[in-house]
Amino acid sequence: MAIITETALKSDWFYLAKEQLLDPAATSFFTLRDGRITSNGRVDAVGTYLIAGSKAVLTFTRKDAPDFIMTLTATSEVFNKATAILQADARYRIAGVNGLAAYQGTLVRRVTEFRTITKP
């Protein structure tokens, strides 16, 4: 597995839950930069992340609920600015449920800004 670096991870990313299709006109994305996570181009951080070898652990802080933890894994031999996807496994607690809820997903690098065009 490849080593994740800050330089290669620094970007905008879409999160797709397992089997969810990418909507190229989606406006919901995360920006990873310098250990901070921001959302949809806003300035305020919604969480932090740490890089450890072939993994990066993202912690999304939520006001009225336990933190949402996502582990990114570089499963290919190379991870650089051209890498388009990362495996993203999320775990978090749900009130009244024992154990952690787990979701498998993917982060897809946002490489351009798409706009939905409507005809007049």
Chimera marker file (.cmm) of the C-alpha trace (Angstrom):
<marker_set name="trace">
<marker id="1" x="0.000" y="0.000" z="0.000" r="1" g="1" b="0" radius="0.5"/>
<marker id="2" x="1.094" y="3.551" z="-0.717" r="1" g="1" b="0" radius="0.5"/>
<marker id="3" x="2.087" y="6.119" z="1.890" r="1" g="1" b="0" radius="0.5"/>
<marker id="4" x="-0.347" y="9.036" z="2.235" r="1" g="1" b="0" radius="0.5"/>
<marker id="5" x="1.319" y="12.450" z="2.298" r="1" g="1" b="0" radius="0.5"/>
<marker id="6" x="-0.108" y="15.854" z="3.167" r="1" g="1" b="0" radius="0.5"/>
<marker id="7" x="0.870" y="17.207" z="-0.242" r="1" g="1" b="0" radius="0.5"/>
<marker id="8" x="-1.071" y="14.503" z="-2.093" r="1" g="1" b="0" radius="0.5"/>
<marker id="9" x="-4.051" y="14.475" z="0.306" r="1" g="1" b="0" radius="0.5"/>
<marker id="10" x="-4.549" y="18.265" z="0.252" r="1" g="1" b="0" radius="0.5"/>
<marker id="11" x="-7.593" y="18.689" z="-1.993" r="1" g="1" b="0" radius="0.5"/>
<marker id="12" x="-11.376" y="18.805" z="-2.219" r="1" g="1" b="0" radius="0.5"/>
<marker id="13" x="-13.093" y="15.405" z="-1.884" r="1" g="1" b="0" radius="0.5"/>
<marker id="14" x="-16.602" y="14.007" z="-2.340" r="1" g="1" b="0" radius="0.5"/>
<marker id="15" x="-17.725" y="11.258" z="0.052" r="1" g="1" b="0" radius="0.5"/>
<marker id="16" x="-19.748" y="8.445" z="-1.503" r="1" g="1" b="0" radius="0.5"/>
<marker id="17" x="-21.427" y="5.806" z="0.639" r="1" g="1" b="0" radius="0.5"/>
<marker id="18" x="-21.100" y="2.228" z="-0.598" r="1" g="1" b="0" radius="0.5"/>
<marker id="19" x="-22.747" y="1.825" z="-4.028" r="1" g="1" b="0" radius="0.5"/>
<marker id="20" x="-23.689" y="5.535" z="-4.198" r="1" g="1" b="0" radius="0.5"/>
<marker id="21" x="-23.099" y="7.092" z="-7.612" r="1" g="1" b="0" radius="0.5"/>
<marker id="22" x="-21.186" y="10.347" z="-8.038" r="1" g="1" b="0" radius="0.5"/>
<marker id="23" x="-23.344" y="13.296" z="-9.024" r="1" g="1" b="0" radius="0.5"/>
<marker id="24" x="-20.982" y="15.579" z="-10.972" r="1" g="1" b="0" radius="0.5"/>
<marker id="25" x="-23.168" y="18.581" z="-10.092" r="1" g="1" b="0" radius="0.5"/>
<marker id="26" x="-23.003" y="17.857" z="-6.332" r="1" g="1" b="0" radius="0.5"/>
<marker id="27" x="-22.090" y="20.855" z="-4.224" r="1" g="1" b="0" radius="0.5"/>
<marker id="28" x="-21.334" y="18.951" z="-1.005" r="1" g="1" b="0" radius="0.5"/>
<marker id="29" x="-17.618" y="18.218" z="-0.554" r="1" g="1" b="0" radius="0.5"/>
<marker id="30" x="-14.838" y="18.278" z="2.033" r="1" g="1" b="0" radius="0.5"/>
<marker id="31" x="-11.527" y="20.104" z="1.831" r="1" g="1" b="0" radius="0.5"/>
<marker id="32" x="-8.541" y="18.485" z="3.528" r="1" g="1" b="0" radius="0.5"/>
<marker id="33" x="-5.656" y="20.856" z="4.223" r="1" g="1" b="0" radius="0.5"/>
<marker id="34" x="-3.009" y="21.154" z="6.932" r="1" g="1" b="0" radius="0.5"/>
<marker id="35" x="-4.747" y="18.774" z="9.353" r="1" g="1" b="0" radius="0.5"/>
<marker id="36" x="-8.107" y="20.574" z="9.087" r="1" g="1" b="0" radius="0.5"/>
<marker id="37" x="-11.360" y="19.503" z="7.438" r="1" g="1" b="0" radius="0.5"/>
<marker id="38" x="-13.691" y="22.161" z="6.053" r="1" g="1" b="0" radius="0.5"/>
<marker id="39" x="-16.963" y="21.670" z="4.227" r="1" g="1" b="0" radius="0.5"/>
<marker id="40" x="-18.342" y="23.145" z="1.007" r="1" g="1" b="0" radius="0.5"/>
<marker id="41" x="-15.749" y="25.921" z="0.739" r="1" g="1" b="0" radius="0.5"/>
<marker id="42" x="-16.446" y="27.360" z="4.192" r="1" g="1" b="0" radius="0.5"/>
<marker id="43" x="-13.659" y="28.635" z="6.439" r="1" g="1" b="0" radius="0.5"/>
<marker id="44" x="-14.717" y="27.058" z="9.761" r="1" g="1" b="0" radius="0.5"/>
<marker id="45" x="-13.316" y="23.580" z="10.408" r="1" g="1" b="0" radius="0.5"/>
<marker id="46" x="-15.741" y="20.679" z="10.847" r="1" g="1" b="0" radius="0.5"/>
<marker id="47" x="-12.972" y="18.365" z="12.001" r="1" g="1" b="0" radius="0.5"/>
<marker id="48" x="-9.323" y="17.389" z="11.940" r="1" g="1" b="0" radius="0.5"/>
<marker id="49" x="-7.202" y="14.599" z="10.491" r="1" g="1" b="0" radius="0.5"/>
<marker id="50" x="-3.952" y="12.775" z="11.166" r="1" g="1" b="0" radius="0.5"/>
<marker id="51" x="-1.865" y="10.890" z="8.609" r="1" g="1" b="0" radius="0.5"/>
<marker id="52" x="-0.198" y="7.612" z="9.637" r="1" g="1" b="0" radius="0.5"/>
<marker id="53" x="1.528" y="5.733" z="6.824" r="1" g="1" b="0" radius="0.5"/>
<marker id="54" x="-1.003" y="4.298" z="4.360" r="1" g="1" b="0" radius="0.5"/>
<marker id="55" x="-3.944" y="5.622" z="6.412" r="1" g="1" b="0" radius="0.5"/>
<marker id="56" x="-5.419" y="8.965" z="7.372" r="1" g="1" b="0" radius="0.5"/>
<marker id="57" x="-7.889" y="9.229" z="10.252" r="1" g="1" b="0" radius="0.5"/>
<marker id="58" x="-10.499" y="11.979" z="9.948" r="1" g="1" b="0" radius="0.5"/>
<marker id="59" x="-12.456" y="13.098" z="13.006" r="1" g="1" b="0" radius="0.5"/>
<marker id="60" x="-15.614" y="15.110" z="12.346" r="1" g="1" b="0" radius="0.5"/>
<marker id="61" x="-16.691" y="16.967" z="15.491" r="1" g="1" b="0" radius="0.5"/>
<marker id="62" x="-20.450" y="17.146" z="16.058" r="1" g="1" b="0" radius="0.5"/>
<marker id="63" x="-22.162" y="19.333" z="18.679" r="1" g="1" b="0" radius="0.5"/>
<marker id="64" x="-24.901" y="17.041" z="19.950" r="1" g="1" b="0" radius="0.5"/>
<marker id="65" x="-23.472" y="13.632" z="19.057" r="1" g="1" b="0" radius="0.5"/>
<marker id="66" x="-20.268" y="11.634" z="19.416" r="1" g="1" b="0" radius="0.5"/>
<marker id="67" x="-17.516" y="12.325" z="16.916" r="1" g="1" b="0" radius="0.5"/>
<marker id="68" x="-17.751" y="10.720" z="13.470" r="1" g="1" b="0" radius="0.5"/>
<marker id="69" x="-14.494" y="8.896" z="12.651" r="1" g="1" b="0" radius="0.5"/>
<marker id="70" x="-13.477" y="8.056" z="9.077" r="1" g="1" b="0" radius="0.5"/>
<marker id="71" x="-10.374" y="6.056" z="8.170" r="1" g="1" b="0" radius="0.5"/>
<marker id="72" x="-8.961" y="6.581" z="4.687" r="1" g="1" b="0" radius="0.5"/>
<marker id="73" x="-6.766" y="3.872" z="3.194" r="1" g="1" b="0" radius="0.5"/>
<marker id="74" x="-4.491" y="4.183" z="0.162" r="1" g="1" b="0" radius="0.5"/>
<marker id="75" x="-4.941" y="0.724" z="-1.366" r="1" g="1" b="0" radius="0.5"/>
<marker id="76" x="-2.951" y="1.328" z="-4.559" r="1" g="1" b="0" radius="0.5"/>
<marker id="77" x="0.825" y="1.162" z="-4.956" r="1" g="1" b="0" radius="0.5"/>
<marker id="78" x="1.081" y="4.927" z="-5.521" r="1" g="1" b="0" radius="0.5"/>
<marker id="79" x="-0.677" y="7.831" z="-3.791" r="1" g="1" b="0" radius="0.5"/>
<marker id="80" x="-0.116" y="11.269" z="-5.303" r="1" g="1" b="0" radius="0.5"/>
<marker id="81" x="-2.064" y="14.327" z="-6.515" r="1" g="1" b="0" radius="0.5"/>
<marker id="82" x="-3.379" y="12.279" z="-9.451" r="1" g="1" b="0" radius="0.5"/>
<marker id="83" x="-4.922" y="9.608" z="-7.195" r="1" g="1" b="0" radius="0.5"/>
<marker id="84" x="-8.658" y="9.933" z="-7.723" r="1" g="1" b="0" radius="0.5"/>
<marker id="85" x="-10.132" y="7.672" z="-5.010" r="1" g="1" b="0" radius="0.5"/>
<marker id="86" x="-9.473" y="6.494" z="-1.462" r="1" g="1" b="0" radius="0.5"/>
<marker id="87" x="-11.238" y="3.781" z="0.507" r="1" g="1" b="0" radius="0.5"/>
<marker id="88" x="-13.176" y="5.508" z="3.312" r="1" g="1" b="0" radius="0.5"/>
<marker id="89" x="-14.509" y="3.459" z="6.234" r="1" g="1" b="0" radius="0.5"/>
<marker id="90" x="-16.611" y="5.400" z="8.740" r="1" g="1" b="0" radius="0.5"/>
<marker id="91" x="-17.525" y="4.490" z="12.310" r="1" g="1" b="0" radius="0.5"/>
<marker id="92" x="-19.654" y="6.351" z="14.814" r="1" g="1" b="0" radius="0.5"/>
<marker id="93" x="-21.929" y="5.861" z="17.796" r="1" g="1" b="0" radius="0.5"/>
<marker id="94" x="-25.710" y="6.097" z="17.598" r="1" g="1" b="0" radius="0.5"/>
<marker id="95" x="-27.684" y="6.909" z="20.755" r="1" g="1" b="0" radius="0.5"/>
<marker id="96" x="-29.333" y="3.805" z="22.207" r="1" g="1" b="0" radius="0.5"/>
<marker id="97" x="-27.283" y="1.355" z="20.122" r="1" g="1" b="0" radius="0.5"/>
<marker id="98" x="-24.463" y="-0.744" z="21.567" r="1" g="1" b="0" radius="0.5"/>
<marker id="99" x="-21.268" y="-0.755" z="19.560" r="1" g="1" b="0" radius="0.5"/>
<marker id="100" x="-20.304" y="1.331" z="16.578" r="1" g="1" b="0" radius="0.5"/>
<marker id="101" x="-22.255" y="1.835" z="13.368" r="1" g="1" b="0" radius="0.5"/>
<marker id="102" x="-19.990" y="1.155" z="10.394" r="1" g="1" b="0" radius="0.5"/>
<marker id="103" x="-20.210" y="2.358" z="6.808" r="1" g="1" b="0" radius="0.5"/>
<marker id="104" x="-17.967" y="1.589" z="3.871" r="1" g="1" b="0" radius="0.5"/>
<marker id="105" x="-17.485" y="4.276" z="1.297" r="1" g="1" b="0" radius="0.5"/>
<marker id="106" x="-15.111" y="6.094" z="-0.990" r="1" g="1" b="0" radius="0.5"/>
<marker id="107" x="-13.593" y="9.554" z="-1.177" r="1" g="1" b="0" radius="0.5"/>
<marker id="108" x="-13.420" y="10.837" z="-4.751" r="1" g="1" b="0" radius="0.5"/>
<marker id="109" x="-11.115" y="13.737" z="-5.540" r="1" g="1" b="0" radius="0.5"/>
<marker id="110" x="-12.973" y="16.830" z="-6.788" r="1" g="1" b="0" radius="0.5"/>
<marker id="111" x="-10.920" y="17.766" z="-9.824" r="1" g="1" b="0" radius="0.5"/>
<marker id="112" x="-13.068" y="20.494" z="-11.322" r="1" g="1" b="0" radius="0.5"/>
<marker id="113" x="-16.178" y="22.457" z="-10.561" r="1" g="1" b="0" radius="0.5"/>
<marker id="114" x="-19.202" y="21.198" z="-12.435" r="1" g="1" b="0" radius="0.5"/>
<marker id="115" x="-22.296" y="23.284" z="-12.979" r="1" g="1" b="0" radius="0.5"/>
<marker id="116" x="-25.711" y="22.008" z="-13.876" r="1" g="1" b="0" radius="0.5"/>
<marker id="117" x="-26.898" y="23.801" z="-16.992" r="1" g="1" b="0" radius="0.5"/>
<marker id="118" x="-30.606" y="24.405" z="-17.361" r="1" g="1" b="0" radius="0.5"/>
<marker id="119" x="-32.110" y="25.280" z="-20.686" r="1" g="1" b="0" radius="0.5"/>
<marker id="120" x="-34.229" y="28.448" z="-20.845" r="1" g="1" b="0" radius="0.5"/>
<link id1="1" id2="2" r="1" g="1" b="0" radius="0.2"/>
<link id1="2" id2="3" r="1" g="1" b="0" radius="0.2"/>
<link id1="3" id2="4" r="1" g="1" b="0" radius="0.2"/>
<link id1="4" id2="5" r="1" g="1" b="0" radius="0.2"/>
<link id1="5" id2="6" r="1" g="1" b="0" radius="0.2"/>
<link id1="6" id2="7" r="1" g="1" b="0" radius="0.2"/>
<link id1="7" id2="8" r="1" g="1" b="0" radius="0.2"/>
<link id1="8" id2="9" r="1" g="1" b="0" radius="0.2"/>
<link id1="9" id2="10" r="1" g="1" b="0" radius="0.2"/>
<link id1="10" id2="11" r="1" g="1" b="0" radius="0.2"/>
<link id1="11" id2="12" r="1" g="1" b="0" radius="0.2"/>
<link id1="12" id2="13" r="1" g="1" b="0" radius="0.2"/>
<link id1="13" id2="14" r="1" g="1" b="0" radius="0.2"/>
<link id1="14" id2="15" r="1" g="1" b="0" radius="0.2"/>
<link id1="15" id2="16" r="1" g="1" b="0" radius="0.2"/>
<link id1="16" id2="17" r="1" g="1" b="0" radius="0.2"/>
<link id1="17" id2="18" r="1" g="1" b="0" radius="0.2"/>
<link id1="18" id2="19" r="1" g="1" b="0" radius="0.2"/>
<link id1="19" id2="20" r="1" g="1" b="0" radius="0.2"/>
<link id1="20" id2="21" r="1" g="1" b="0" radius="0.2"/>
<link id1="21" id2="22" r="1" g="1" b="0" radius="0.2"/>
<link id1="22" id2="23" r="1" g="1" b="0" radius="0.2"/>
<link id1="23" id2="24" r="1" g="1" b="0" radius="0.2"/>
<link id1="24" id2="25" r="1" g="1" b="0" radius="0.2"/>
<link id1="25" id2="26" r="1" g="1" b="0" radius="0.2"/>
<link id1="26" id2="27" r="1" g="1" b="0" radius="0.2"/>
<link id1="27" id2="28" r="1" g="1" b="0" radius="0.2"/>
<link id1="28" id2="29" r="1" g="1" b="0" radius="0.2"/>
<link id1="29" id2="30" r="1" g="1" b="0" radius="0.2"/>
<link id1="30" id2="31" r="1" g="1" b="0" radius="0.2"/>
<link id1="31" id2="32" r="1" g="1" b="0" radius="0.2"/>
<link id1="32" id2="33" r="1" g="1" b="0" radius="0.2"/>
<link id1="33" id2="34" r="1" g="1" b="0" radius="0.2"/>
<link id1="34" id2="35" r="1" g="1" b="0" radius="0.2"/>
<link id1="35" id2="36" r="1" g="1" b="0" radius="0.2"/>
<link id1="36" id2="37" r="1" g="1" b="0" radius="0.2"/>
<link id1="37" id2="38" r="1" g="1" b="0" radius="0.2"/>
<link id1="38" id2="39" r="1" g="1" b="0" radius="0.2"/>
<link id1="39" id2="40" r="1" g="1" b="0" radius="0.2"/>
<link id1="40" id2="41" r="1" g="1" b="0" radius="0.2"/>
<link id1="41" id2="42" r="1" g="1" b="0" radius="0.2"/>
<link id1="42" id2="43" r="1" g="1" b="0" radius="0.2"/>
<link id1="43" id2="44" r="1" g="1" b="0" radius="0.2"/>
<link id1="44" id2="45" r="1" g="1" b="0" radius="0.2"/>
<link id1="45" id2="46" r="1" g="1" b="0" radius="0.2"/>
<link id1="46" id2="47" r="1" g="1" b="0" radius="0.2"/>
<link id1="47" id2="48" r="1" g="1" b="0" radius="0.2"/>
<link id1="48" id2="49" r="1" g="1" b="0" radius="0.2"/>
<link id1="49" id2="50" r="1" g="1" b="0" radius="0.2"/>
<link id1="50" id2="51" r="1" g="1" b="0" radius="0.2"/>
<link id1="51" id2="52" r="1" g="1" b="0" radius="0.2"/>
<link id1="52" id2="53" r="1" g="1" b="0" radius="0.2"/>
<link id1="53" id2="54" r="1" g="1" b="0" radius="0.2"/>
<link id1="54" id2="55" r="1" g="1" b="0" radius="0.2"/>
<link id1="55" id2="56" r="1" g="1" b="0" radius="0.2"/>
<link id1="56" id2="57" r="1" g="1" b="0" radius="0.2"/>
<link id1="57" id2="58" r="1" g="1" b="0" radius="0.2"/>
<link id1="58" id2="59" r="1" g="1" b="0" radius="0.2"/>
<link id1="59" id2="60" r="1" g="1" b="0" radius="0.2"/>
<link id1="60" id2="61" r="1" g="1" b="0" radius="0.2"/>
<link id1="61" id2="62" r="1" g="1" b="0" radius="0.2"/>
<link id1="62" id2="63" r="1" g="1" b="0" radius="0.2"/>
<link id1="63" id2="64" r="1" g="1" b="0" radius="0.2"/>
<link id1="64" id2="65" r="1" g="1" b="0" radius="0.2"/>
<link id1="65" id2="66" r="1" g="1" b="0" radius="0.2"/>
<link id1="66" id2="67" r="1" g="1" b="0" radius="0.2"/>
<link id1="67" id2="68" r="1" g="1" b="0" radius="0.2"/>
<link id1="68" id2="69" r="1" g="1" b="0" radius="0.2"/>
<link id1="69" id2="70" r="1" g="1" b="0" radius="0.2"/>
<link id1="70" id2="71" r="1" g="1" b="0" radius="0.2"/>
<link id1="71" id2="72" r="1" g="1" b="0" radius="0.2"/>
<link id1="72" id2="73" r="1" g="1" b="0" radius="0.2"/>
<link id1="73" id2="74" r="1" g="1" b="0" radius="0.2"/>
<link id1="74" id2="75" r="1" g="1" b="0" radius="0.2"/>
<link id1="75" id2="76" r="1" g="1" b="0" radius="0.2"/>
<link id1="76" id2="77" r="1" g="1" b="0" radius="0.2"/>
<link id1="77" id2="78" r="1" g="1" b="0" radius="0.2"/>
<link id1="78" id2="79" r="1" g="1" b="0" radius="0.2"/>
<link id1="79" id2="80" r="1" g="1" b="0" radius="0.2"/>
<link id1="80" id2="81" r="1" g="1" b="0" radius="0.2"/>
<link id1="81" id2="82" r="1" g="1" b="0" radius="0.2"/>
<link id1="82" id2="83" r="1" g="1" b="0" radius="0.2"/>
<link id1="83" id2="84" r="1" g="1" b="0" radius="0.2"/>
<link id1="84" id2="85" r="1" g="1" b="0" radius="0.2"/>
<link id1="85" id2="86" r="1" g="1" b="0" radius="0.2"/>
<link id1="86" id2="87" r="1" g="1" b="0" radius="0.2"/>
<link id1="87" id2="88" r="1" g="1" b="0" radius="0.2"/>
<link id1="88" id2="89" r="1" g="1" b="0" radius="0.2"/>
<link id1="89" id2="90" r="1" g="1" b="0" radius="0.2"/>
<link id1="90" id2="91" r="1" g="1" b="0" radius="0.2"/>
<link id1="91" id2="92" r="1" g="1" b="0" radius="0.2"/>
<link id1="92" id2="93" r="1" g="1" b="0" radius="0.2"/>
<link id1="93" id2="94" r="1" g="1" b="0" radius="0.2"/>
<link id1="94" id2="95" r="1" g="1" b="0" radius="0.2"/>
<link id1="95" id2="96" r="1" g="1" b="0" radius="0.2"/>
<link id1="96" id2="97" r="1" g="1" b="0" radius="0.2"/>
<link id1="97" id2="98" r="1" g="1" b="0" radius="0.2"/>
<link id1="98" id2="99" r="1" g="1" b="0" radius="0.2"/>
<link id1="99" id2="100" r="1" g="1" b="0" radius="0.2"/>
<link id1="100" id2="101" r="1" g="1" b="0" radius="0.2"/>
<link id1="101" id2="102" r="1" g="1" b="0" radius="0.2"/>
<link id1="102" id2="103" r="1" g="1" b="0" radius="0.2"/>
<link id1="103" id2="104" r="1" g="1" b="0" radius="0.2"/>
<link id1="104" id2="105" r="1" g="1" b="0" radius="0.2"/>
<link id1="105" id2="106" r="1" g="1" b="0" radius="0.2"/>
<link id1="106" id2="107" r="1" g="1" b="0" radius="0.2"/>
<link id1="107" id2="108" r="1" g="1" b="0" radius="0.2"/>
<link id1="108" id2="109" r="1" g="1" b="0" radius="0.2"/>
<link id1="109" id2="110" r="1" g="1" b="0" radius="0.2"/>
<link id1="110" id2="111" r="1" g="1" b="0" radius="0.2"/>
<link id1="111" id2="112" r="1" g="1" b="0" radius="0.2"/>
<link id1="112" id2="113" r="1" g="1" b="0" radius="0.2"/>
<link id1="113" id2="114" r="1" g="1" b="0" radius="0.2"/>
<link id1="114" id2="115" r="1" g="1" b="0" radius="0.2"/>
<link id1="115" id2="116" r="1" g="1" b="0" radius="0.2"/>
<link id1="116" id2="117" r="1" g="1" b="0" radius="0.2"/>
<link id1="117" id2="118" r="1" g="1" b="0" radius="0.2"/>
<link id1="118" id2="119" r="1" g="1" b="0" radius="0.2"/>
<link id1="119" id2="120" r="1" g="1" b="0" radius="0.2"/>
</marker_set>
